[in-house]
């Protein structure tokens, strides 16, 4: 179970997070329920609030995952001489 937000954390509504991530509110709630974003229910009505730092951490994780996949795909199309630094380069950047 994810840790609750710190006392001084800035809390965002699911719609604010959806706007930042450019996804639907339902997708944000799915991320919260999956534990990828830290959220909690507040107030008598139990409205959801999401820790801003968890959104930043989620975005950082997504950037790192994308970077690793790009490197993996690049390594799949590179020739051995490209990887070794000798010979002709098939796919120049």
Secondary structure as UniProt FT lines:
FT   TURN            7..8
FT   STRAND          11..12
FT   HELIX           14..21
FT   HELIX           25..33
FT   TURN            34..35
FT   STRAND          39..42
FT   TURN            43..46
FT   STRAND          47..51
FT   HELIX           52..77
FT   HELIX           80..84
//
